[in-house]
Amino acid sequence: MKLTKTLLLTVGVLAAGSFAPCAHGDVTLTTLVSFGGTNGANPYAGMLRGEDGNFYGTTAAGGTNGYGTIFQMTPAGALTVMASFNRTNGANPTAGLAQGVDGKFYGTTYSGGTMGYGTVFNMTTNGTLTSLVSFAGTNGVYPKAGLVEANDGNYYGTTALGGTNYVGTIFKMTTNGTLTTLVSFDPQGGSPYAGLVQGVDGSLYGTTYGSSTAFKMTTNGTFLTLYSFTGGDDGGNPYAELVQGADGNLYGTTFFGGTNGYGTAYKLTTNGAFTALVSFGGTNGAYPQGRLAQASDGSLYGTTEGGGAYTNPSGYGYGTAFKLTTNGTLTTLFSFSGTNGVNPQGGLVQGADGNLYGTTVDGGASGKGTIFRLNITVPPPPSFLMVEETGATLTLTWSATVGQNYQMLYKTNLNQINWDNLGPTNIATNASMTTLDATGPDQQRFYRIELLLP
């Protein structure tokens, strides 16, 4: 909106509130599904939020034939088995799904197919399953990770083994199943357990578990190692795929290494500059495998396969869900205890309701895994209610939650990189708050209000 100060001076107001990076509020876990075998068993991967708002995923076992399933779940927890693998069309999927621009779901199975080395498949929204590729050895074997649809319309993925040197491959596949091997990893390492992510620069980014690297690759197969993990404080053996944050940096985890040997979380620029963010310590989680997810509050959320407050009789932890700010502040949100799930290996996904959804490999009512929802109580973002001008002073009023802390910011030009603070922070005592600004000689000002959670 624009407010006329005089015939020559206007003040522009950016009427939008936002969250600042924040810690969690109250967190509760709700078990939505306990797998029992016929409806699937042992979901290793996280879920995809589909275009229709439902969640889609895979189980590595169970179903009609015992070789795994593809399922749909509504946000309320109603589960539908859409397809069951029969070994010929694939078996034991350990990866999640990708939904293409054609609306179909694409994925991989770890084994099964013509040679038993795994497959690539697609499935329509009504559950029709089609095998597109059966891996044969030289073109890769045992894909542990899912696919990414790149902006050229092709799908890209990895196999954990196979290829020229039998330590894994990177491949490209058209939607009709024509597969091209782009990279065969060398004998010194390889073994990518993670899938790929396409950056905003169009390049593909990934990790290798066996040789402990992070890499960059163009869609025509030009390969560059960005970082080699030492297994020390920086971590070792990255299992999970990378995610590109809103700040343009790549974020990921390592399964081993760090100060305590239980894995790390890290930040990596697209030119390979590395920053260790946190070392897991056991009680706050251990051995992260799933991909991080950046939620609408700007923080990263994930799971650890082990660690936490609860352990089995041999002392191995049941796993955790955690929150990580981009500057490295770690908060354990939940420790799994058995009946509500054991050993989450997949990542989390944010639903339209703002809550986080995920899976555990084991535990639940039948011990065959669960789907859960983490309800995170976060106050609503502020919004401007009124902007009034009196002489050279603006009165800005915004919605607030009693007891929460807010900071008003401004710019004189939207091309400025940083916002400036307008006065001190304000603790809300009512459902609305007001700030005054004597704009002085500025031709225009743009305003923003942030909710600052502790």
N, C-alpha and C positions, 0 to 999 in steps of 0.2 A: 504494500500500500504506500501511498505518498501523501504527506501532509504538507500543506502550504504554510510556510512561516511568514514570508513576505512575498512580494511579487517576484523577487529574484532568488530566494533561497528555499529549497525544498529539503525535506528530511525523508530518506527512504528507510522503511522498517522491514526487516526480514522476519516475517511472522511465523516462526517455527521454533519449537523447543527440541531438546535432544537429551540423550543420556550421555554422561561422561562415563569412562571406564569405571566399573564399580565392582564391589564384592557382592556375594550372594546374600539374600535375605533368608527367610525360612525355607527349607527344602524338605519335601516329602516325596517318598517313592510309592507308586501304585503299580502293583503287578497286574498287567492287563491280560496276559496270556501265559499259561503254563503248558508247554508242549508235552504231549503224551505218547507220541509215536505215530499214530495214524494221521494226526494233523501236522506231522513234522517233528523233528528232533535235532537238537544241537545246532542252533544258528550261530555260525562263526562270524558272520558279517553284520555290519550295521544295516539300517534300512534306508530306502529312498522315499522321499516324499514326492508322490506322483502329481501330475498336472491336475488330477481330480481332487487333490487334498488328502487322499488315502495314502497309507504307507505300504511299501512293497519290499519283500526280502526273500531270502532263501534259507533253507535248513540243509545241513550236510547229510542228514540221515532221516529216516522215517518216511511217511507217505505210503502210498499204495504198495510200492515195491521195496521200500526200505532204503532207497538210494538218494533220498532227499526230495525237497519240494520247492516250489515257488508259491508264495502266499501274498494275500492282500489283507490288510488290517485297517479298519476304520479308526479315526481318532478316539472313538469310544471303546475300542478293544474287540470289535467283532471280527473274527478271523475267518477267511475263506481260502482253502487250498485251491490254487488255480491250475497247477500242473504238478505231476509226480514224475520223477526221472525213473527210467527203467534199465539203465546201464547202456543200452544201445544208443539212446539219445543223450547220454551223459550220466554222470554219477557224482555224488558227493561234492556239490558246489560249496566252496568256502568263501566266495566273493559275493558282493552285493550286485545290484542292478544299475543300469543306466537307461534312462528313457530318451529315445531319439526324437528328432523333430518330426518323424513319421508317426509318433505316438507309441511305437512298439518298445518293449523292454529288451535290452541286450545284456548278455552275461556270459560267464564261463563256468565250466564244471572241472573240478580237479582231476577226475578220472572218467572212465567210460568212453563211449564212442567206438569207432571202428577198430582202433588199435588199443584201446584202454588207457590212452595217455591224456584224455581230457578233450573237451569240446568248446566251441563257441556256439551260442544259440540266440534266437530271438523268440519273443512271445508276444502275441497280440493281446489287447486289453480284454478279450473274451477268453483267454487261456489257451489259445492254439500255439503249441510249441514246435519250433523248427530248428533242427541242427544245421548249422551253417558250415562248420569246420570240425574235422576230427584231426587232432594233432597226431603226428606220425614219427617224431623223433628229430629229424633234421630241421623241421620247422618249429621245434619246441615240444616240450612235454610238461605236464602238470602245472597248468596255470592256477596260481593261488589267488590272483587279484582280478578285479573287474576291468571294465573297459571305460574309455572316455571318448565321447564323440567330439572331434575337433571341428574347427570352423571351416574345414574343407569338406565336411560331410562324411569323412571316413572315421573308422573306429581304430583306436590304438590301445595296445595292451602288452603284457609281459608274460613270459613263462618262467617258472622257477628253475627248470632244467631243460635239457635238450639243446638243439642248435649245433653248430659246427664243433664246438668244444664241450658240449654237454653241461654247460653251466648257465644256461638260460638265454632268452632272446627278448627282443622288442619287435613287435609286428604291427602291421597296418592291415586293416580289413575293410573292404567295401561292404555296403549293406546287403549285397547278394552273396557274400561269403568268399570273395576272392582275397586270399591272404598273401601278403608279401612280408618276408623277414627283412627287417631293416638293420638289426644289430644282432650278432652272435657274440656274447661276452667271451672274454679271453680266459685262458686256464688259470690266471692268477686270482680270479674271483668271480664276480657276477652273482648269480642266484638272486634275481630280484623277486622279493615276496610281495612288493607293493605295486599298485597300479600307477598310472601317470596322471598328471594334471596339466592342463594347458594354461599357460600364463597369458596375461593381457598382451604380451609381446608376440604371441603366436607360437612360442617355443613350448616343448613338452618337458616337464621336469619329473624326476623320479629318484628312487633310491635302490641300492643293492644291499641285500642282507649279508651275502657271503663275503664280499670284498669291502663292506662298510663304506659306501660312497654315496654321495648325492651327485646327480648328473643333469645335464641339459641336452636336449636333442631337437633338431629341427624336424619338420614333418617329412623331409626327404632323407633323413637318416644321419645327418651330420651330428656327431656325438662329442660331448665335452664333459669331462669330470670337473665338477665345481668344487667338491670338498671330499677329502678322505678322512674318515673318523679314525682316531688312534686307539679307541677302547679305554682311554683314560677319562679325565674329567669331562671331555667333550662327548663321551658316549661311544657306543659301538653297536654294530648290527641293527641298523634301522629296519624295522618291520613294516611300519605304516607308510602310506603314501603321504606326500606333502599336500599342504593347502596354501593357497595364496591369500594373504590377508588384504583387508581394505587399504592398508598402507603400502601395498605392492611387494612386501617381503614374503618369503616362504617360511612356513612353520611346520615342524615335525617332531617326532620322538624317536629315541633309540631304545631297543629292547634291553640291551646290557650297557655296562659302563656307567660313567658318572662317578661322583665322589664315593657313593656307597655300593656301586655295582648293580643297582636295580634299574638303571636306565635314566634317560634324560629327556628334557624338552629343549628345543633350540630354535633359533631364528637364523635364516640364511637369505642374503640378498641374491638377486638374480645374477650378480657377477661373482658370487662365491664368498662374500665376507660373512664369517660365521660368528654367532653369539650364543653361548650356552645360557639358557634361561633358568633351568632348575635341574637338580639331581634328586630323583626319587629316593626315599629313605626307608621304605618298607611299611612303616605305619601309615604314611601318607600315600601309599601306593607303590607298586613294583611291576616291572616288565610291561610297559604299555605297547599295545599292538595296533589299536584302532586309529583311524585318521582323526585328527582334530577338526572341530567344527567352529567357525566363528559365528556367534549368535548376533542378534540385532543390537545387543548392548555393547558390541565391539570386543568382548572377551572371547577367549578360546575355551572350548569344553571338550573333555575326552574321558577315556576310561583306562584303567590299568587292569591287566589280567590277574595280577596277584597283589599281595600286600593288603593293607587296610587293618581295621580293628578286629576282624574275626578271622580265625584260621581253622583248618581241618585238623584231625588228630595228629597228623605228621608235622603240623606247624606251618603249612603253606596257606597264605592269605587268600581270601575269597574274592578280593578285588575291590576297586573303588571307582567312583565317578568324581571328576575334579573340574575345577575352573582355573584358568591361567590367564592373567593379563598379559598384554604384549610386552610389558616391561619385566615379566618374570615373577609376579606374585602368585603363588599357588595356594588354592583353597580346596581342601577335601570336602566335597559336597555330601558324599554318601559312601558308607562301607557296606558291602553285601555280606549277608549272614547265612545264606544257605537256602532257606525256604523261599526267600525273595530273589534268589538267583545266585549263581556262582560263576566266577571267572568270565567277565565280559571281555571279549576280544575284538568286537567291532566298535566303530565310532558312534557318536550321537548325531541326531538330526533334530532340528528345531521345527516344531509344528506351527500351524497358523495361529494357534492359541498362545504361542510364546514359550510353551513347555518343551522339554527335551525328551526324546524317545530313543530307546536303545534295546539291545538284546544281551542275554547271558548265554554262554554255551551250555552250562549245566545248572543244576538247582531247580527250584520251583517245586510244585506239588508232586511231580513224577520224576524229578531229577534229570529231565531231558532238556532243560533250558527254559528261558522266559523271554517275554517282551515286557518292558516297563516304561513308565512315564515318570520323569522327574518334574514335579511341580515346583517351580521357583517363584517365590513371591517377590515381585519387584514393583514398586510404586509406578503408576502410569507416568509417561513423559509429560512435561509441562507444555502448555500451549498459551499463546497470547490471547487474552480476553478483550483488551481495550488499549488503544494508544491515543492519548489526548495531548493537544498542544496548547500551552498558555504562554504567550509571548515567546521567549527564547528557551522555554523549558518544556520537555516532554515528560508525560506521566505514562509509564508502561506498566500494565497490570497483566499478571499471568496466573494460570491455575496452579495449585500447589497441594501437597499432602502434608498435613500437620506433622511437625517434627523432622521433616526432611530439609536438607541443606541445598541451596540454590546459588548459582553464580550467573550474573548478567554479564554478557560480553558484547563487544561492538567492533565494527570495522568502518573505516571511512571509504573503503574501496573493496569490492568483492575479489579483486585480483590479489589482495594481500594474502600472504600465506597463513599468518597467525591472527587469531582474535585477541583483542585487548580486554582486560578485566574492567568492568564499569563498577567501581566501588568494591566493598568487601562482600564476602558470602553472606547469605541471609538464611536463617532458620525459620521455616514457616510456622506461624502460630494460628493461621486461618486457612481456609480453602482457596484463598487468593492472596497474592502478594503484589506490592507496588514498589517501583523504583523511579526516581526522578533523574533526569539528565538535562543539564543546561548545555546544549549542543555547541554554543559559541559560534566560532567562525566557520565550522565545517559546512561544506556545501551539502553533504548528505551523510547519513549514518545508517548502518545496517546492524540489527540487533539479534542476539541469540541468547536463550536462557538454557542453562544446563542443570540437570539434577545430579548432585554429587552424593553418591551413596558411600558409606564407610567401607 
